[in-house]
């Protein structure tokens, strides 16, 4: 277990200095308060019982064409993240030095049977970068040296049965089974909840802005 992961599991309620966030590696990032009236309440990500039953059917392959038809803008936001996941990883150090990049929202939606999306809502670019760093095999390397990143979690917190999604460095998307599943979803939720208040108070770039800046 890395020092960052040990620290993650010891910290339940992190109090940040005013105007800053403290990352898992201990560095402090200066933040930019939203203008008066622009602050928005972001879900605090407390776990709650899911009454929709949507994630009880996690074993079924999602109909991505249906997602596309129902909400084109959201679908394109998800694809933007998936297609640029390795670009973000490649520029990790730059992003971890800029709070507006770190807090850029990601449209990917994960969830668990019984608790649904609670705990996973409103993830950010920085949340994913920290999670890929501390969670074993969230960044996977195969026997040929090919890398893949897990970007969506779906499964049962009780049985551990899961059907998650990853993106390979060559652009191929895959469905993966993660074991032990609890290591993945627990660590993601802890990191995501760590920055809940910061998402409400501080300015953030859009994912499109982050991608464009990194591509220049």
Phi and psi in degrees as GROMACS dihedral restraints (atoms count N, CA, C in turn):
[ dihedral_restraints ]
;  ai    aj    ak    al  type     phi  dphi    fc
    3     4     5     6     1   -75.4    20    10
    4     5     6     7     1   162.7    20    10
    6     7     8     9     1   -58.9    20    10
    7     8     9    10     1   -38.7    20    10
    9    10    11    12     1   -62.7    20    10
   10    11    12    13     1   -40.3    20    10
   12    13    14    15     1   -70.2    20    10
   13    14    15    16     1   -38.9    20    10
   15    16    17    18     1   -60.1    20    10
   16    17    18    19     1   -42.9    20    10
   18    19    20    21     1   -65.3    20    10
   19    20    21    22     1   -39.3    20    10
   21    22    23    24     1   -57.4    20    10
   22    23    24    25     1   -46.7    20    10
   24    25    26    27     1   -78.6    20    10
   25    26    27    28     1   -14.9    20    10
   27    28    29    30     1   -84.3    20    10
   28    29    30    31     1   -26.6    20    10
   30    31    32    33     1   -92.8    20    10
   31    32    33    34     1   115.4    20    10
   33    34    35    36     1   -96.8    20    10
   34    35    36    37     1   -49.5    20    10
   36    37    38    39     1  -126.1    20    10
   37    38    39    40     1   107.0    20    10
   39    40    41    42     1   -94.1    20    10
   40    41    42    43     1   127.8    20    10
   42    43    44    45     1  -103.6    20    10
   43    44    45    46     1   117.0    20    10
   45    46    47    48     1   -88.9    20    10
   46    47    48    49     1   148.8    20    10
   48    49    50    51     1   -61.3    20    10
   49    50    51    52     1   153.0    20    10
   51    52    53    54     1   -59.4    20    10
   52    53    54    55     1   129.2    20    10
   54    55    56    57     1    79.3    20    10
   55    56    57    58     1    10.6    20    10
   57    58    59    60     1  -139.7    20    10
   58    59    60    61     1   162.7    20    10
   60    61    62    63     1  -125.8    20    10
   61    62    63    64     1   149.5    20    10
   63    64    65    66     1  -108.3    20    10
   64    65    66    67     1   121.4    20    10
   66    67    68    69     1   -79.2    20    10
   67    68    69    70     1   169.7    20    10
   69    70    71    72     1   -61.8    20    10
   70    71    72    73     1   -29.5    20    10
   72    73    74    75     1   -84.1    20    10
   73    74    75    76     1     3.3    20    10
   75    76    77    78     1    96.4    20    10
   76    77    78    79     1   -13.2    20    10
   78    79    80    81     1   -71.7    20    10
   79    80    81    82     1   147.1    20    10
   81    82    83    84     1  -103.9    20    10
   82    83    84    85     1   133.8    20    10
   84    85    86    87     1  -111.1    20    10
   85    86    87    88     1   128.6    20    10
   87    88    89    90     1   -69.7    20    10
   88    89    90    91     1   132.0    20    10
   90    91    92    93     1  -109.3    20    10
   91    92    93    94     1   165.7    20    10
   93    94    95    96     1  -117.3    20    10
   94    95    96    97     1   105.1    20    10
   96    97    98    99     1   -58.9    20    10
   97    98    99   100     1   141.7    20    10
   99   100   101   102     1   -66.1    20    10
  100   101   102   103     1   152.2    20    10
  102   103   104   105     1   -65.1    20    10
  103   104   105   106     1   151.5    20    10
  105   106   107   108     1   -55.0    20    10
  106   107   108   109     1   127.9    20    10
  108   109   110   111     1    95.7    20    10
  109   110   111   112     1   -15.4    20    10
  111   112   113   114     1   -96.5    20    10
  112   113   114   115     1    -8.2    20    10
  114   115   116   117     1   -63.6    20    10
  115   116   117   118     1   139.5    20    10
  117   118   119   120     1  -128.9    20    10
  118   119   120   121     1   139.9    20    10
  120   121   122   123     1   -76.0    20    10
  121   122   123   124     1   118.8    20    10
  123   124   125   126     1  -101.7    20    10
  124   125   126   127     1   137.0    20    10
  126   127   128   129     1   -48.7    20    10
  127   128   129   130     1   129.8    20    10
  129   130   131   132     1   -75.4    20    10
  130   131   132   133     1    -5.0    20    10
  132   133   134   135     1    67.6    20    10
  133   134   135   136     1    30.5    20    10
  135   136   137   138     1   -70.1    20    10
  136   137   138   139     1   140.9    20    10
  138   139   140   141     1   -69.7    20    10
  139   140   141   142     1   139.2    20    10
  141   142   143   144     1  -146.0    20    10
  142   143   144   145     1   158.4    20    10
  144   145   146   147     1   -73.1    20    10
  145   146   147   148     1   134.0    20    10
  147   148   149   150     1   -89.8    20    10
  148   149   150   151     1   119.2    20    10
  150   151   152   153     1   -94.3    20    10
  151   152   153   154     1    -3.9    20    10
  153   154   155   156     1   -81.4    20    10
  154   155   156   157     1   -27.3    20    10
  156   157   158   159     1    74.7    20    10
  157   158   159   160     1     5.3    20    10
  159   160   161   162     1   -60.8    20    10
  160   161   162   163     1   -41.5    20    10
  162   163   164   165     1   -88.5    20    10
  163   164   165   166     1     6.1    20    10
  165   166   167   168     1   -76.9    20    10
  166   167   168   169     1   -14.7    20    10
  168   169   170   171     1  -107.7    20    10
  169   170   171   172     1    30.5    20    10
  171   172   173   174     1   -61.9    20    10
  172   173   174   175     1   -20.3    20    10
  174   175   176   177     1   -72.3    20    10
  175   176   177   178     1   -14.6    20    10
  177   178   179   180     1   -86.5    20    10
  178   179   180   181     1   141.0    20    10
  180   181   182   183     1   -67.5    20    10
  181   182   183   184     1   132.3    20    10
  183   184   185   186     1   -70.3    20    10
  184   185   186   187     1   142.6    20    10
  186   187   188   189     1   -86.4    20    10
  187   188   189   190     1    94.1    20    10
  189   190   191   192     1   -69.0    20    10
  190   191   192   193     1   -29.3    20    10
  192   193   194   195     1   -65.7    20    10
  193   194   195   196     1   -32.2    20    10
  195   196   197   198     1   -67.9    20    10
  196   197   198   199     1   -42.3    20    10
  198   199   200   201     1   -56.5    20    10
  199   200   201   202     1   -42.2    20    10
  201   202   203   204     1   -62.2    20    10
  202   203   204   205     1   -45.5    20    10
  204   205   206   207     1   -68.5    20    10
  205   206   207   208     1   -40.8    20    10
  207   208   209   210     1   -71.4    20    10
  208   209   210   211     1   -36.3    20    10
  210   211   212   213     1  -152.6    20    10
  211   212   213   214     1    87.7    20    10
  213   214   215   216     1   -60.1    20    10
  214   215   216   217     1   -43.4    20    10
  216   217   218   219     1   -62.6    20    10
  217   218   219   220     1   -44.3    20    10
  219   220   221   222     1   -66.7    20    10
  220   221   222   223     1   -39.4    20    10
  222   223   224   225     1   -60.3    20    10
  223   224   225   226     1   -44.0    20    10
  225   226   227   228     1   -67.9    20    10
  226   227   228   229     1   -34.1    20    10
  228   229   230   231     1   -64.1    20    10
  229   230   231   232     1   -41.4    20    10
  231   232   233   234     1   -63.8    20    10
  232   233   234   235     1   -45.7    20    10
  234   235   236   237     1   -64.1    20    10
  235   236   237   238     1   -34.7    20    10
  237   238   239   240     1   -60.6    20    10
  238   239   240   241     1   -41.4    20    10
  240   241   242   243     1   -68.4    20    10
  241   242   243   244     1   -47.7    20    10
  243   244   245   246     1   -60.6    20    10
  244   245   246   247     1   -45.7    20    10
  246   247   248   249     1   -70.0    20    10
  247   248   249   250     1   -20.4    20    10
  249   250   251   252     1  -115.0    20    10
  250   251   252   253     1    15.6    20    10
  252   253   254   255     1   -57.9    20    10
  253   254   255   256     1   -42.9    20    10
  255   256   257   258     1   -75.6    20    10
  256   257   258   259     1   -26.7    20    10
  258   259   260   261     1   -64.0    20    10
  259   260   261   262     1   -42.6    20    10
  261   262   263   264     1   -64.4    20    10
  262   263   264   265     1   -43.9    20    10
  264   265   266   267     1   -62.8    20    10
  265   266   267   268     1   -41.1    20    10
  267   268   269   270     1   -61.0    20    10
  268   269   270   271     1   -31.1    20    10
  270   271   272   273     1  -106.6    20    10
  271   272   273   274     1    30.1    20    10
  273   274   275   276     1   -55.3    20    10
  274   275   276   277     1   -47.6    20    10
  276   277   278   279     1   -63.4    20    10
  277   278   279   280     1   -37.3    20    10
  279   280   281   282     1   -65.4    20    10
  280   281   282   283     1   -42.8    20    10
  282   283   284   285     1   -67.6    20    10
  283   284   285   286     1   -38.2    20    10
  285   286   287   288     1   -75.0    20    10
  286   287   288   289     1     3.7    20    10
  288   289   290   291     1  -112.1    20    10
  289   290   291   292     1     2.9    20    10
  291   292   293   294     1  -134.3    20    10
  292   293   294   295     1   109.4    20    10
  294   295   296   297     1   -61.2    20    10
  295   296   297   298     1   -31.7    20    10
  297   298   299   300     1   -71.5    20    10
  298   299   300   301     1   -31.0    20    10
  300   301   302   303     1   -73.8    20    10
  301   302   303   304     1   -44.4    20    10
  303   304   305   306     1   -57.5    20    10
  304   305   306   307     1   -40.2    20    10
  306   307   308   309     1   -90.6    20    10
  307   308   309   310     1     6.2    20    10
  309   310   311   312     1   -60.1    20    10
  310   311   312   313     1   125.3    20    10
  312   313   314   315     1   -71.2    20    10
  313   314   315   316     1   147.0    20    10
  315   316   317   318     1  -118.0    20    10
  316   317   318   319     1   135.0    20    10
  318   319   320   321     1   -86.8    20    10
  319   320   321   322     1     2.0    20    10
  321   322   323   324     1   -66.5    20    10
  322   323   324   325     1   137.5    20    10
  324   325   326   327     1  -117.5    20    10
  325   326   327   328     1   115.3    20    10
  327   328   329   330     1  -105.0    20    10
  328   329   330   331     1   167.9    20    10
  330   331   332   333     1  -173.6    20    10
  331   332   333   334     1   163.0    20    10
  333   334   335   336     1  -123.0    20    10
  334   335   336   337     1   151.0    20    10
  336   337   338   339     1   -59.4    20    10
  337   338   339   340     1   139.5    20    10
  339   340   341   342     1    83.1    20    10
  340   341   342   343     1   -36.7    20    10
  342   343   344   345     1  -112.9    20    10
  343   344   345   346     1    -4.2    20    10
  345   346   347   348     1    60.0    20    10
  346   347   348   349     1  -137.7    20    10
  348   349   350   351     1   -86.9    20    10
  349   350   351   352     1    -4.7    20    10
  351   352   353   354     1   -61.2    20    10
  352   353   354   355     1   134.0    20    10
  354   355   356   357     1    96.9    20    10
  355   356   357   358     1   -24.5    20    10
  357   358   359   360     1  -106.7    20    10
  358   359   360   361     1    -4.6    20    10
  360   361   362   363     1   -70.8    20    10
  361   362   363   364     1   146.9    20    10
  363   364   365   366     1    56.4    20    10
  364   365   366   367     1    48.7    20    10
  366   367   368   369     1   -68.1    20    10
  367   368   369   370     1   163.5    20    10
  369   370   371   372     1  -126.6    20    10
  370   371   372   373     1   169.4    20    10
  372   373   374   375     1   -57.3    20    10
  373   374   375   376     1   -44.3    20    10
  375   376   377   378     1   -65.0    20    10
  376   377   378   379     1   -36.9    20    10
  378   379   380   381     1   -59.3    20    10
  379   380   381   382     1   -45.6    20    10
  381   382   383   384     1   -64.3    20    10
  382   383   384   385     1   -42.8    20    10
  384   385   386   387     1   -62.3    20    10
  385   386   387   388     1   -42.4    20    10
  387   388   389   390     1   -68.1    20    10
  388   389   390   391     1   -39.1    20    10
  390   391   392   393     1   -66.3    20    10
  391   392   393   394     1   -44.1    20    10
  393   394   395   396     1   -60.0    20    10
  394   395   396   397     1   -27.9    20    10
  396   397   398   399     1   -79.7    20    10
  397   398   399   400     1   -39.5    20    10
  399   400   401   402     1   -99.1    20    10
  400   401   402   403     1   -20.9    20    10
  402   403   404   405     1   -93.0    20    10
  403   404   405   406     1   119.3    20    10
  405   406   407   408     1   -56.8    20    10
  406   407   408   409     1   125.9    20    10
  408   409   410   411     1    70.7    20    10
  409   410   411   412     1     8.7    20    10
  411   412   413   414     1   -67.4    20    10
  412   413   414   415     1   -28.6    20    10
  414   415   416   417     1  -110.2    20    10
  415   416   417   418     1   107.2    20    10
  417   418   419   420     1  -106.2    20    10
  418   419   420   421     1   147.6    20    10
  420   421   422   423     1  -126.6    20    10
  421   422   423   424     1   125.6    20    10
  423   424   425   426     1   -85.4    20    10
  424   425   426   427     1  -179.1    20    10
  426   427   428   429     1   -65.3    20    10
  427   428   429   430     1   -17.9    20    10
  429   430   431   432     1   -97.1    20    10
  430   431   432   433     1     4.7    20    10
  432   433   434   435     1    87.8    20    10
  433   434   435   436     1     1.0    20    10
  435   436   437   438     1   -74.6    20    10
  436   437   438   439     1   135.8    20    10
  438   439   440   441     1  -103.5    20    10
  439   440   441   442     1   153.0    20    10
  441   442   443   444     1  -145.1    20    10
  442   443   444   445     1   150.9    20    10
  444   445   446   447     1  -118.5    20    10
  445   446   447   448     1   128.8    20    10
  447   448   449   450     1   -75.5    20    10
  448   449   450   451     1   128.9    20    10
  450   451   452   453     1  -124.4    20    10
  451   452   453   454     1   -10.0    20    10
  453   454   455   456     1  -142.6    20    10
  454   455   456   457     1   134.2    20    10
  456   457   458   459     1  -113.3    20    10
  457   458   459   460     1   135.6    20    10
  459   460   461   462     1  -154.8    20    10
  460   461   462   463     1   126.0    20    10
  462   463   464   465     1   174.4    20    10
  463   464   465   466     1  -171.6    20    10
  465   466   467   468     1  -102.8    20    10
  466   467   468   469     1   126.4    20    10
  468   469   470   471     1   -72.2    20    10
  469   470   471   472     1   -14.8    20    10
  471   472   473   474     1   -91.0    20    10
  472   473   474   475     1   -56.1    20    10
  474   475   476   477     1   -83.2    20    10
  475   476   477   478     1   -23.9    20    10
  477   478   479   480     1    84.5    20    10
  478   479   480   481     1    -4.0    20    10
  480   481   482   483     1   -65.3    20    10
  481   482   483   484     1   133.8    20    10
  483   484   485   486     1  -150.9    20    10
  484   485   486   487     1   161.1    20    10
  486   487   488   489     1  -143.0    20    10
  487   488   489   490     1    96.7    20    10
  489   490   491   492     1  -110.2    20    10
  490   491   492   493     1   171.6    20    10
  492   493   494   495     1  -121.0    20    10
  493   494   495   496     1   142.0    20    10
  495   496   497   498     1  -136.6    20    10
  496   497   498   499     1   160.7    20    10
  498   499   500   501     1  -122.6    20    10
  499   500   501   502     1   129.0    20    10
  501   502   503   504     1   -83.0    20    10
  502   503   504   505     1   160.0    20    10
  504   505   506   507     1   -63.9    20    10
  505   506   507   508     1   -24.9    20    10
  507   508   509   510     1   -85.2    20    10
  508   509   510   511     1     4.0    20    10
  510   511   512   513     1    95.0    20    10
  511   512   513   514     1    -2.9    20    10
  513   514   515   516     1   -82.2    20    10
  514   515   516   517     1   132.3    20    10
  516   517   518   519     1   -93.8    20    10
  517   518   519   520     1   143.1    20    10
  519   520   521   522     1  -137.1    20    10
  520   521   522   523     1   151.5    20    10
  522   523   524   525     1   -92.9    20    10
  523   524   525   526     1   130.0    20    10
  525   526   527   528     1  -128.3    20    10
  526   527   528   529     1   152.2    20    10
  528   529   530   531     1  -108.7    20    10
  529   530   531   532     1   121.0    20    10
  531   532   533   534     1  -104.7    20    10
  532   533   534   535     1   133.5    20    10
  534   535   536   537     1  -138.7    20    10
  535   536   537   538     1   136.8    20    10
  537   538   539   540     1   -73.4    20    10
  538   539   540   541     1   131.8    20    10
  540   541   542   543     1   -59.7    20    10
  541   542   543   544     1   -33.7    20    10
  543   544   545   546     1   -60.6    20    10
  544   545   546   547     1   -32.7    20    10
  546   547   548   549     1   -62.0    20    10
  547   548   549   550     1   -34.7    20    10
  549   550   551   552     1   -76.2    20    10
  550   551   552   553     1   -54.3    20    10
  552   553   554   555     1   -72.8    20    10
  553   554   555   556     1   -34.1    20    10
  555   556   557   558     1   -64.8    20    10
  556   557   558   559     1   -44.5    20    10
  558   559   560   561     1   -67.7    20    10
  559   560   561   562     1   -37.8    20    10
  561   562   563   564     1   -64.4    20    10
  562   563   564   565     1   -46.1    20    10
  564   565   566   567     1   -61.8    20    10
  565   566   567   568     1   -42.4    20    10
  567   568   569   570     1   -62.0    20    10
  568   569   570   571     1   -42.9    20    10
  570   571   572   573     1   -68.6    20    10
  571   572   573   574     1   -42.8    20    10
  573   574   575   576     1   -63.8    20    10
  574   575   576   577     1   -41.3    20    10
  576   577   578   579     1   -70.2    20    10
  577   578   579   580     1   -27.0    20    10
  579   580   581   582     1   -55.8    20    10
  580   581   582   583     1   -34.9    20    10
  582   583   584   585     1  -108.4    20    10
  583   584   585   586     1    18.1    20    10
  585   586   587   588     1   -57.2    20    10
  586   587   588   589     1   -48.0    20    10
  588   589   590   591     1   -68.5    20    10
  589   590   591   592     1   -37.6    20    10
  591   592   593   594     1   -61.6    20    10
  592   593   594   595     1   -35.5    20    10
  594   595   596   597     1   -63.0    20    10
  595   596   597   598     1   -30.0    20    10
  597   598   599   600     1   -80.5    20    10
  598   599   600   601     1   -36.1    20    10
  600   601   602   603     1   -92.2    20    10
  601   602   603   604     1   -29.5    20    10
  603   604   605   606     1  -113.9    20    10
  604   605   606   607     1   154.0    20    10
  606   607   608   609     1   -66.5    20    10
  607   608   609   610     1   150.0    20    10
  609   610   611   612     1  -144.1    20    10
  610   611   612   613     1   143.5    20    10
  612   613   614   615     1   -72.6    20    10
  613   614   615   616     1   161.0    20    10
  615   616   617   618     1   -79.0    20    10
  616   617   618   619     1   161.7    20    10
  618   619   620   621     1   -62.0    20    10
  619   620   621   622     1   -37.2    20    10
  621   622   623   624     1   -61.0    20    10
  622   623   624   625     1   -42.6    20    10
  624   625   626   627     1   -63.1    20    10
  625   626   627   628     1   -42.3    20    10
  627   628   629   630     1   -61.4    20    10
  628   629   630   631     1   -47.7    20    10
  630   631   632   633     1   -60.5    20    10
  631   632   633   634     1   -44.2    20    10
  633   634   635   636     1   -64.3    20    10
  634   635   636   637     1   -39.6    20    10
  636   637   638   639     1   -66.0    20    10
  637   638   639   640     1   -38.2    20    10
  639   640   641   642     1   -74.2    20    10
  640   641   642   643     1   -25.7    20    10
  642   643   644   645     1   -81.4    20    10
  643   644   645   646     1   -16.4    20    10
